Structures are given as C-alpha cells and as structure tokens.
Amino acid sequence: MERIIEEIREDLSRRIAVAADRLADRTLTEDPAYAALLGRAELRERIHHHLRAAVEGLMRSSRGLPVELAEARAIGALRAEQGLPLASLLHTYRRGGRLLWQSLTEAVAAHDRAALPRLLPGAAALWDVLDQMTDAATESYHLTRAAQGDRDRERRAALLDVLLDGADGPSAAADAEAAAAQLGLPERGRFAVVVLASEGSAGHTAPTGSASAPRVLWRVRADGEIGLVELGHHPLESVRDLLAPLGVRAGVGPVVGAPAELARAHRLAALALCTAPESEGPRTALLDERLPAALVAGQAELAGRLRHVVLGPVLALPVEDRRTLLTTLGTWLACQGSTTYAAQRLYCHRNTVSNRLRRLEQLTGRSLSDPRHVVELALAHSAVLQRVAAEPATRPGVPEQRVSPTPGGTARRSPRRPG
C-alpha cells in the first residue's frame, strides 16, 4: 500500500485538493451550523488537512506504526468549544472519507489500472484509520462538552449565589442586576424564592417550570435546595402546585420586583420554612399566610420568653397533661375558636374541650375571651411547636423532654359533620 501511494502521491495530492474544495462548498451549502461558524477558506483548509492526515495515517498503519491522532483530538475539542453540533462534524468526516477513497482509486486507475486489485486490501486499512480519527475527535468533543457543562453549572451557581445571598456595599444592586441579566432574568418583574427542607429534597428532581408554570432556577446546597422563581403573570399560590409532586416541606417568601431584593426574599423564605414543622408532613408554607408564626421564628430569644412567660405553667405539667392541653389549644385555634368544631376534631365531648380550656386559662392567667390574651397564647403555642421541631426527641439523660409529639391542630378529623 505504501508503494502504491508513493507512486501516485503527486496526482493524489491534486485530487485531494479538489475533493476538499468540493466538500467545503457542499458542507457550507447544506449545513447551516458550519455556514454560521466558518468561512469557506478556513473550512476548506481544515478538510484538506484532514484528508492529507488520513493518507499519512494509512501509510503509518501499513508500516505497523500507530496513527497520529493529536490533530483529530484538537479538532474535536475546538468544534465543541465553538458549539458545532457533533452530528455536523461526523457527517463531514464521513463524506471526507468517501471522497478520499474515490480520489485514491481514481489516482491509481489513472496511473496503472492493472494496479487497482492491489489497492483493494487497503480499503479496510483506510477505513480503520478514518474510524480511529473519528473516534478520537468524538471522544475529545464529549470531554470538552462535559467540561463546559461543569463550568457552566459552576458559573450559574455563582450567579445564583450573588442573587440569593446578596452583598454589601454600593455596588450590591448593580452586581445583582448583572447576575440576573446573565441568567436571563429581567431587570423588573415578579420574583419569589423557595427553600426546600433538607430532609426531603435529597433524591428528588426539582421542577424547572413549563409554559404553563413559573420558571424556576434551582441552587443545590449541602443544607437543601433553593429555587429562584420567575413568576411572570402567575400568582404566588401557583408555587404550591409546582412543588406538590416533590412531596417535601417548603417555605416561600414574598413576591419582590427586582433582582436586588432576592436576598431578602431568600431570608424570608427560610423563615417561612421554619413555620412548617416536620411533624406536619409535606407542605408548602407561604410567608404571607403565616406571618405570626414567622414573627416568632425570627425572634428566637423572644420566642423563648413567650414559651416561659405565657405557657410556662402548662409546660411544667406531666407529659400527658401538657400534651392534652397544648393539642386542645392548637385545635381550638385552628377551628377559629369554635369549641364544637374542636370537639369533633378531637373525638371528645364539647364539655371536655371547655373544661380543658378553662384549666388552661387558670394555669396561664389568660382569658380566651380577651383578644390580646388569645394573640399571646397563639404566638406562644407557635413558639412551642417550633421548639419541638428544632430539638431532638429527648435530651441526653433526660427522657421525654419534648413538649408534645403531636402538634396542636393536627388531631384526626372527625367523620361527623359540623353541627
């Protein structure tokens, strides 16, 4: 094979040049991706170089030497970086291989038609060389795209961090606007932030939105997932439907109008999540629907004082007694102060609920007929629930220190209809 190629080298070189011209013209005419990326001169030169490299590879292979693949790898990486589809690159490689074989057979026939049978064993060798070059370019293409993907994800995460965590200084607003622009977010709009509970978000695929739902950009962190929601015309409540398939606890902050406000929205979304104890199961807590509980969650020291000052005597009771009173209070509050509805939800007589509430009034010195006292009791009850959610089931060496394993207001619903 090497001897045949040496005999026709000059003619083969001319034919390869013509083949490169033809393939460049055809590629630019039929493949918009190439046409948008390269000019004719550059593409023609690259094809010409590839065809000559294939001939050199065939000669090295005939001498038992490995084919040089560095150039093929470089082209694969370059085209990946330029964004050329891999299908376009491979299609041109295949066409080039066919043209090279055609040029080779025509050159041999023109030199000595009787030598054509000696060329046939070289067909398999040529396609093997072309396959090696194609495989090297493809592998390099995939590696480059994978590295690009990693860089893009890291860059996207860094941009989201700028928006979700905020920054100090006079350039904070400008930095947020620049990060939003790079993420494709408008300067003004309707945005919200979602925080998923860490114990529930692992292993789930967070939704990214659709044409009929808000767009969500997710940031995965060690302590959970955070979603930046571009609401557009969708109401904030639509986030509930978006998150429902995940079956996890989530907190949703208020709607904000600019990227610079997203750090505050993130903090408030985390606060909203604190108002949805794990014991209540999967749910999406909107901050604006749980402001009293969020107020307690945001003031840990005052929440401790509320528990001690308002419900201290109740918390000092034996486990079963305090569980009963706190569950009754929570259910009564959830039933909007209706003793009848509370009794139905607690599976007990109305008088039993009344007796428990009177005892609670006696222990706390608060009257459930005084709106100010009801507010204090409701906030203190919320503080108790949040402490239960934040602490382990027992403290070391002190059994059953949790206030109640069943949060108030979550007793089973009675099958009876309210009367």
WOQUI-V886922 format. One line per field, one symbol per residue. ss: DSSP state (a for helix, b for strand, c for the rest). psi: psi as a letter, one per 20 degrees, with the letter a starting at -180 (. if undefined). Layout:
# WOQUI-V886922
ss = ???
psi = ???
This chain:
# WOQUI-V886922
ss = caaaaaacaaaaaaaaaaaaaaaaaaaaaacaaaaaaccaaaaaaaaaaaaaaaaaaaaaaacccccccaaaaaaaaaaaaacccaaaaaaaaaaaaaaaaaaaaaaaaaacaaaaaaaaaaaaaaaaaaaaaaaaaaaaaaaaaaaaaaaaaaaaaaaaaaaaaccccccaaaaaaaaaaacccccbbbbbbbbbcaaaacccccccccccccbbbbbbbccbbbbbbbcccccccaaaaaaacccccbbbcccbbbaaaaaaaaaaaaaaaacccaaacccbbbaaacaaaaaaaccaaaaaaaaaaaaaaaacccaaaaaaaaaaaaaaaaccccaaaaaaaacccaaaaaaaaaaaaaaaccccccaaaaaaaaaaaaaaaaaaaaccccbccbccccccccccccccccccccc
psi = ghgghhhjgghhgghhgghggghgggghhiohgghigqrgggggggggggghhhghhggghhjjqqppjghggggggghghijpqhhgghghggghgghghghghhgghhgnhiighihghighgghgghgggghgggghgggghghgggggggggghghhgghhrqrrhjgghggggggghjkqrhqboqrpppqphiihpiqopqjrahjrqpppqoprhjaqppopnhciqqhiihghhighhlrqqpparpriqhiihgghgghghhhhhinqhiiapqoopgiilgghhgghimgghhhhgggggjghgiirqghghggghggggggghjkjohghghhhilrqhhggggghggggghijqpiiohghggghgghgghgghhghhqrhqqpioqliqgpioqqjjqqpqiqqp.
